[in-house]
Every structure is written in C-alpha cells, then in structure tokens.
C-alpha cells in the first residue's frame, strides 16, 4: 500500500520536472528571435544601440527606440544560433526553477509539484525563443526578492535597483516589476495601518524599493523615453490590430482557454479559505488578471505570480482530505531538497548542450525553423552575391529570419517591430501585400526585385506575374518571385 501510494506523488513530480525540461530545451524560435540576432550583428558592426536598427527599405518613425538592445547583444554574443538558443534555454529553465523555489516556500512538496505542473502547462505556449525569455526569468526573481525575510530588508532596495536597471535594458516587461513593488508597498502600508505596533522597517524598505524600481530603469540609453515606449505600447491601436498576441484573451482561443481554466482553479480556494489572500497579492493578481484578460501577451505574468497561491490552495485541500492526501503519498527524496537542486543543475546543463544538436538535426526533429522561409532564404543566398544588396518585399513575420540569414545582402520590407511605424505606413504595406493598385510599378519605384510571399497572396502574385515576375520558389511554405 505504501509503495502504491508513493507512486502517484512520484509520477506527478517526475512529470513536472520532465515537462519543465522539455519546454526549456525545445523552445521554438519565432521571428522576434531571429530579429534579435540580426539586430545584434548590426550593433556589433557599429549601429547605434539606442535606436531601432535599420534593416528595412520601408522607413520607420524618426528616433524610434531599440528597447531590447541588451537582450539582442546577449543573444548575439555567442555568434551562433545554437549559442543563442542555449541562452534562451537557461533563461526559461532558470525562470521555472526560481518559480518553483517561490512555490515551495508556501506549500508542501506534493502541492508544489501539482501547482508547478499546472503552471508549466499554461505557460508552455508562451515559452518561446525570444527576448521575452529574459522577463520569464527576471519576474520570478523580482517576486522572490520582494518576499525577503525581515533580516535582509536592508538589502532589498539595492538588489531591486540592480535588477530593474538590467531588466529595463533587456525587455519592456520591466513595468511588471514596478507593479509588483507598488503592490508590496501597499500591502505593507495596509498592515501597518491595521497594526500600528508593527515595526515600520518593512514599510520604509519597501518605500525605498519602489523608488528604486522607478528610478533605476532610467539607466538606459534612451533615458526617460523608455517609459513612453513601455507604458504606451500595449495600448497602441496599430500594435493591437496587427499582432494576435496583443489582442484580448477570448476564452475560445486555445491559448487563452488555458488561462481562464487556471484562473477558475483559484476560485475554490478563495471560497474554502475565506479569500485567504493578503492585500499585496490581491492587488498584484487583480491587476495581472486584467492585463492577461485584455492581452494574450500578458498571460505569463499572471501565471507566474499566482502559482504560489494555487499551491497553497492545493495544500489546504489535501490537508482537509486525509484519504486523498494518503492516496497521493509523498514526493520521493530524490525530487526534494538538495537532490532536486542537483538534478535541476544537471537538467539545465543538458538543455544547453542539446542546442547544438538541435541545429544539426533535420528540421522536423530539431524544430529550430518550423515556420521560417528556409527554402526562400537559401534561394536568395544563391542569387545575391556577397557585396551586393537587394530589396525584398516580405511577409512581416519572416523579416527577422531573412535579415539574419542574409545579413547585409538584403533590405527587408517589414519585421516584428510594430510600434516603430505609424498606421499609414502599415496600411500601405498591407495594401501592397493584398495586391491593391499597381504593385509591380510600386515595387519598381522602390527598387525591389524580389518578393517573398505566403502562398495565400494570390492576387499580388497574379499581378506580379502578369507584369513579368517569375516564381523561382513555390511550395506550401512560401513563394519567391523575381522581377524581370
């Protein structure tokens, strides 16, 4: 009976660990990843890091910022796709490990394993190879810092300032770190108001931490301009209209369905435990739930912040149901304490070592370029000699990959940097892709000799071929046309 009981907890713990490893080690690169590598190469070559890197023949707004320059340089530092993927694997794996530490501080090993399995399952569609991985790692670190023990409060403002200064130069989600600090201060202020006899040390340290959270991000090449970007981007109409991930998390969208299920899992705990959430967590989770409901891109921040609370709820439910608790059993020692730390280090090392193998394996196995126009890039590489530069009309979601693979030999039309162009520029670009007007004449005026298109662009393809353009690549993945 004891042996049978222990199998359930062991199976859950092993499944959680295995899922975390697979997600970290096999994260899929999206075009933002390739754009980061292409931008890094230009910055290493002398391009200014504070402004949007010039990769396109379609102009962008003067003074457009490059807020992810730090992430670009770190990804680009190894000088290879495998090296950049290894860094991404470390970030995702490290972020999940820190999250597990936070969860374990509030719950039993069994509740921790269950809560982490649920959290990773919801997070997995968002854990891709991209600059956002820096925030996947840094948000759990920020929340862990805010949960410091009183004896270490004096270290909090300095540690948080360092973290926020680094975060602001890596990814725009540093504003979530500011929200977390404000929520922690509000919770401490409420506790001090309810119990005036409490020490004011926590309140003072958290006040200093909030100041640090808002001042430290100014240590970036764009200065105060970074705030205008970070706070305005989620609300930009042009961003929400073009990018699916910035659109509302409607329950019928599969990725969003996971979020709503996860959110609903927190309801029984609020009923059973009489809410059971402090002011700090209530404010933070309420704000992040609203963000997640209004934008698919924001779902990970809610899941990361809510995981410890879900673990507490699971732990309370198990404690109230002795038979269920006994049937689940306990997590084996190998998956607890120092043994688990050692296993995590080994898993992170294996995830890193796996990346060169991924790039060497066939695409259907390594899954490094599942959605990239590989055949089109290879054909362009054979046609454009070194030293020459050709302009290409491309699908926006292919811009980063083409820029990375072909380097200085091409100028792409568009890429994933939605906010650096106004609505009129985007409208003109999409009109061109839809084949409106006289696309062949417009491309000739712009000096564009190649068009890398999705197979669905039938109207544009017909008009270009009627004007003498030739299809030199045609597949289910994409079409490459060359001007006469």
C-alpha positions in Angstrom: 0.0 0.0 0.0 2.8 2.4 0.9 4.6 1.6 -2.3 1.4 2.2 -4.4 0.7 5.5 -2.6 4.1 6.9 -3.3 3.9 6.2 -7.0 1.2 8.9 -7.5 3.3 11.7 -6.0 6.4 10.5 -7.7 4.7 10.4 -11.1 3.4 13.9 -10.6 6.8 15.2 -9.6 8.6 13.4 -12.4 6.1 14.7 -15.0 6.5 18.2 -13.7 10.3 18.0 -13.9 10.2 16.4 -17.3 7.7 18.9 -18.8 9.8 21.8 -17.5 12.9 20.3 -19.1 11.2 19.7 -22.4 9.8 23.2 -22.5 13.1 24.9 -21.7 15.2 22.6 -24.0 13.0 22.7 -27.1 11.6 26.2 -27.1 10.6 27.2 -30.6 12.3 30.3 -32.1 9.9 32.9 -33.5 10.7 35.8 -35.8 11.5 38.0 -32.8 14.4 35.7 -32.0 15.9 36.0 -35.5 15.3 39.7 -35.4 17.3 39.9 -32.2 20.2 38.1 -33.8 20.1 40.3 -36.9 20.0 43.4 -34.8 22.9 42.2 -32.6 25.1 41.7 -35.7 24.4 45.3 -36.8 25.1 46.7 -33.3 28.4 44.7 -33.1 29.1 46.2 -36.5 28.7 49.8 -35.2 25.0 50.6 -35.4 23.8 52.7 -32.5 22.2 50.5 -29.9 19.6 53.0 -28.6 17.7 53.4 -31.8 15.9 50.9 -33.9 18.4 49.1 -36.1 18.0 49.9 -39.8 17.2 46.6 -41.6 14.3 47.8 -43.9 13.7 49.7 -47.0 10.3 50.8 -45.7 11.2 53.7 -43.4 10.2 53.9 -39.7 9.5 56.8 -37.4 12.5 59.1 -36.7 14.0 58.5 -33.3 12.4 55.0 -32.9 13.9 53.2 -29.9 15.5 49.9 -29.6 14.4 48.9 -26.1 15.6 45.3 -26.3 19.2 46.1 -27.2 20.5 44.3 -24.1 18.7 41.1 -25.0 19.9 41.4 -28.6 23.5 41.6 -27.6 23.4 38.8 -25.1 21.7 36.5 -27.7 24.2 37.6 -30.3 27.3 37.3 -28.1 27.9 33.5 -28.8 27.8 34.3 -32.6 25.7 31.2 -33.4 22.1 30.1 -33.4 22.9 27.2 -31.1 24.6 29.6 -28.6 21.6 32.0 -28.6 19.2 29.0 -28.1 21.3 27.8 -25.2 21.0 31.2 -23.5 17.2 31.1 -24.1 17.1 27.6 -22.6 18.9 28.8 -19.5 16.5 31.7 -19.1 13.4 29.6 -19.3 14.8 26.8 -17.2 16.1 29.2 -14.7 12.8 31.1 -14.5 10.9 27.9 -13.9 13.4 26.9 -11.2 13.1 30.2 -9.4 9.3 30.0 -9.6 9.5 26.5 -8.1 11.5 28.0 -5.2 8.8 30.6 -4.6 6.1 28.0 -4.7 7.9 25.6 -2.4 8.3 28.3 0.2 4.5 28.4 0.6 3.5 24.8 0.1 4.4 21.2 0.7 6.4 19.3 -1.9 3.3 17.5 -3.1 1.3 20.7 -3.6 4.3 22.3 -5.2 4.6 19.5 -7.8 0.9 19.7 -8.7 0.9 23.6 -8.9 4.1 23.7 -10.9 2.7 21.1 -13.4 -0.4 23.2 -13.9 1.6 26.4 -14.2 4.1 25.0 -16.8 1.2 23.6 -18.8 -0.4 27.0 -19.0 2.9 28.8 -19.6 4.3 26.4 -22.3 2.7 28.0 -25.3 4.4 31.3 -24.3 7.8 29.9 -23.5 9.4 30.5 -26.9 12.8 31.6 -28.0 12.6 35.4 -27.9 13.6 38.4 -25.8 10.6 37.8 -23.6 12.5 34.9 -22.0 14.5 37.5 -20.0 11.3 38.5 -18.3 10.3 34.9 -17.8 13.4 34.7 -15.6 13.5 38.1 -14.1 9.9 38.3 -12.9 10.2 35.3 -10.5 13.5 36.7 -9.3 11.8 40.1 -8.6 8.9 38.5 -6.7 11.3 36.3 -4.7 13.3 39.5 -3.7 10.1 41.2 -2.5 9.5 38.2 -0.3 12.8 38.6 1.5 12.9 37.9 5.3 12.9 40.9 7.6 16.6 40.3 8.5 17.5 41.1 4.9 15.2 44.0 4.1 18.1 46.5 4.1 19.4 44.7 1.0 16.2 44.9 -0.9 16.3 48.4 -2.4 19.8 48.0 -3.7 19.2 44.5 -5.1 15.9 45.6 -6.7 17.5 48.6 -8.2 20.2 46.4 -9.9 17.6 44.0 -11.1 15.3 46.8 -12.5 18.2 48.6 -14.2 19.2 45.4 -16.0 15.6 44.4 -16.8 14.8 47.8 -18.4 17.6 47.3 -20.9 16.5 43.8 -21.8 12.7 43.7 -22.2 9.7 46.0 -21.8 8.0 43.9 -19.2 10.1 45.6 -16.5 6.9 47.6 -15.8 5.5 44.4 -14.2 8.4 44.6 -11.7 7.4 48.1 -10.8 3.8 47.0 -10.3 5.0 44.2 -8.0 6.9 46.6 -5.9 4.0 49.0 -5.6 1.7 46.2 -4.6 4.2 45.0 -1.9 4.3 48.6 -0.5 0.5 48.9 -0.5 0.3 45.6 1.4 2.8 46.7 4.0 1.1 50.1 4.4 -2.2 48.4 5.0 -0.7 46.0 7.5 0.9 49.0 9.3 -2.4 50.8 9.4 -4.2 47.7 10.8 -1.4 47.1 13.4 0.4 50.3 14.3 2.5 48.5 16.8 4.3 46.6 14.0 7.8 47.6 13.0 8.0 50.3 10.3 11.2 48.7 8.9 9.4 46.8 6.2 7.3 49.8 5.2 10.4 52.0 4.9 12.4 49.4 2.9 9.6 48.8 0.5 9.1 52.5 0.0 12.8 52.8 -0.9 12.4 49.7 -3.2 9.5 51.4 -5.0 11.6 54.5 -5.6 14.4 52.2 -6.9 12.0 50.4 -9.1 11.1 53.7 -10.9 14.5 55.4 -10.9 16.8 52.5 -11.8 15.2 51.9 -15.3 16.2 55.4 -16.3 19.7 54.0 -16.6 19.3 53.1 -20.2 20.5 54.7 -23.5 17.0 56.2 -24.2 16.6 57.6 -20.6 13.0 58.7 -19.8 12.0 57.9 -23.4 11.9 54.3 -22.5 8.9 54.9 -20.2 7.0 56.4 -23.1 7.6 53.2 -25.1 7.0 50.7 -22.3 3.7 52.2 -21.0 2.3 53.2 -24.4 3.0 50.0 -26.4 0.2 47.8 -25.1 -2.4 50.4 -25.9 -1.3 51.3 -29.4 -4.0 50.6 -31.9 -1.5 49.7 -34.6 0.0 47.0 -32.3 -3.3 45.5 -31.3 -4.6 45.4 -34.8 -1.6 43.7 -36.3 -0.4 41.4 -33.6 -2.6 38.5 -32.4 -0.7 38.2 -29.1 -1.7 41.8 -28.1 -5.4 41.1 -28.6 -7.9 40.1 -25.9 -7.7 36.6 -24.3 -11.1 35.5 -25.5 -12.0 32.2 -23.8 -12.5 30.3 -27.1 -8.9 30.9 -28.2 -7.0 27.7 -27.2 -4.1 29.6 -25.6 -6.5 31.8 -23.6 -8.7 28.9 -22.6 -5.8 27.6 -20.5 -5.5 30.9 -18.7 -9.2 31.0 -17.9 -9.1 27.4 -16.6 -6.1 28.4 -14.4 -7.9 31.5 -13.2 -11.0 29.4 -12.3 -8.8 27.0 -10.3 -8.2 29.8 -7.9 -11.9 30.3 -7.1 -12.5 27.2 -4.9 -9.5 28.3 -2.7 -11.0 31.7 -2.2 -14.3 30.2 -1.1 -12.8 27.5 1.1 -10.2 29.7 2.7 -12.3 32.8 3.1 -10.4 34.7 0.4 -7.1 33.9 2.1 -5.0 36.4 0.1 -3.2 39.4 1.6 -3.5 42.9 0.2 -0.2 42.7 -1.7 -1.1 39.5 -3.6 -4.7 40.7 -4.1 -3.6 43.9 -5.8 -0.9 42.3 -7.9 -3.0 39.4 -9.1 -6.1 41.5 -9.8 -4.0 43.9 -12.0 -2.3 41.0 -13.8 -5.6 39.2 -14.3 -6.9 42.3 -16.0 -3.8 42.6 -18.1 -4.0 38.9 -19.1 -7.7 39.1 -20.0 -7.1 42.0 -22.3 -3.9 40.7 -23.9 -2.6 37.2 -24.7 0.9 38.5 -24.3 0.4 39.3 -20.6 -0.8 35.8 -19.6 2.6 34.5 -18.3 2.9 37.3 -15.7 -0.4 36.3 -14.1 0.5 32.6 -14.1 4.0 33.2 -12.6 2.6 35.5 -9.9 -0.4 33.2 -9.0 1.4 29.9 -8.8 2.3 30.1 -5.1 -1.3 30.9 -4.2 -2.6 28.0 -6.2 -0.1 25.7 -4.4 -1.3 27.0 -1.0 -4.9 26.2 -2.1 -3.9 22.7 -3.2 -2.1 22.1 0.0 -5.1 23.2 2.1 -7.4 21.0 0.0 -5.1 18.0 0.6 -4.8 18.8 4.3 -8.6 18.8 4.5 -8.9 15.4 2.7 -6.7 12.9 4.6 -7.7 10.0 2.3 -6.8 11.9 -0.8 -3.6 13.0 0.8 -2.7 9.4 1.7 -3.6 8.2 -1.8 -1.2 10.7 -3.4 1.6 9.9 -0.9 4.8 11.9 -0.7 7.3 13.1 -3.2 10.5 10.9 -3.1 13.6 12.3 -1.5 15.4 12.3 -4.8 13.0 15.0 -6.0 13.3 17.2 -2.9 15.8 19.4 -1.2 19.5 19.2 -2.3 18.9 16.2 -4.6 16.4 18.3 -6.6 18.8 21.2 -6.8 21.5 18.9 -8.2 19.0 17.4 -10.7 18.0 20.9 -11.8 21.6 21.9 -12.4 22.1 18.8 -14.5 18.9 19.4 -16.4 19.9 23.0 -17.2 23.3 21.8 -18.4 21.7 19.2 -20.6 19.3 21.7 -22.0 22.2 23.9 -23.0 24.2 21.0 -24.5 21.2 19.9 -26.5 21.0 23.2 -28.6 24.0 22.4 -30.9 22.4 19.1 -31.6 19.0 20.7 -32.4 20.6 22.9 -35.0 22.3 19.9 -36.6 19.3 17.7 -36.8 16.7 17.7 -39.6 14.1 20.4 -39.2 11.3 18.0 -38.4 13.3 16.8 -35.4 15.3 19.8 -34.2 12.4 22.2 -34.7 14.6 25.3 -35.0 13.0 26.8 -38.1 9.4 25.4 -38.1 7.8 28.5 -39.5 10.8 30.2 -41.2 11.1 30.5 -45.0 14.2 28.4 -45.2 13.9 27.4 -48.9 13.3 31.1 -49.9 16.3 32.2 -47.8 18.6 29.6 -49.4 17.5 30.6 -52.9 18.1 34.2 -52.2 21.6 33.4 -50.8 22.5 31.7 -54.1 21.2 34.6 -56.2 22.6 37.6 -54.3 26.4 37.6 -54.3 28.5 38.9 -51.4 28.8 42.7 -51.6 25.5 43.2 -53.4 22.3 44.5 -51.8 18.8 43.6 -52.9 15.5 44.8 -51.6 12.9 42.2 -50.8 9.1 42.5 -50.2 8.5 40.0 -47.5 5.8 38.8 -45.1 6.2 40.7 -41.8 6.6 37.5 -39.8 9.6 36.5 -42.0 11.5 39.7 -41.8 13.8 38.8 -38.8 14.8 35.4 -40.3 15.6 36.8 -43.7 17.6 39.6 -42.2 19.5 37.2 -40.0 20.2 34.6 -42.7 21.2 37.0 -45.5 22.7 39.8 -43.5 23.9 42.9 -45.4 22.9 41.3 -48.7 19.2 42.3 -48.4 17.0 45.0 -47.1 13.7 43.6 -45.9 10.4 45.4 -46.1 9.0 44.7 -42.6 9.6 42.8 -39.4 8.1 42.4 -36.0 8.8 45.9 -34.7 5.2 47.0 -34.9 5.4 50.2 -32.8 8.2 51.9 -34.9 5.9 52.7 -37.8 2.6 54.6 -38.0 -0.8 53.4 -39.1 -0.4 54.9 -42.6 2.9 53.1 -43.3 1.4 49.7 -42.2 -1.7 50.3 -44.2 0.4 51.0 -47.3 2.4 47.8 -46.7 -0.7 45.6 -46.3 -2.3 47.2 -49.4 0.8 46.1 -51.3 0.6 42.6 -50.0 -3.1 42.4 -50.9 -2.3 43.3 -54.5 -4.2 46.6 -54.5 -3.3 49.2 -57.1 -0.3 48.6 -59.3 2.1 46.6 -57.1 4.6 45.9 -59.9 5.0 49.6 -60.6 5.3 50.5 -56.9 8.0 47.8 -56.4 9.9 49.1 -59.4 9.8 52.6 -58.0 11.2 51.3 -54.7 13.9 49.2 -56.4 12.5 45.9 -55.1 13.5 42.9 -57.2 12.3 40.0 -55.1 9.0 39.2 -53.3 8.9 36.5 -50.5 5.2 35.8 -50.0 2.8 33.4 -48.3 1.1 31.1 -50.7 -2.2 32.8 -49.9 -1.2 36.1 -51.6 -2.8 35.0 -54.8 -3.9 38.5 -56.0 -0.5 40.0 -55.6 1.2 37.0 -57.2 -1.1 37.2 -60.2 -0.5 40.9 -60.8 3.3 40.5 -60.4 3.4 37.5 -62.8 1.3 39.4 -65.3 3.9 42.1 -65.2 6.7 39.6 -66.0 7.8 38.4 -62.5 8.9 34.8 -62.3 8.2 32.3 -59.5 11.6 30.8 -58.6 10.4 29.1 -55.4 6.9 27.7 -55.0 5.9 25.5 -52.1 3.4 25.1 -49.3 5.7 27.2 -47.1 6.1 30.2 -49.4 6.6 31.7 -52.8 9.6 33.7 -54.1 9.1 35.9 -57.1 11.9 37.6 -59.0 11.4 40.8 -61.1 12.0 40.6 -64.9 
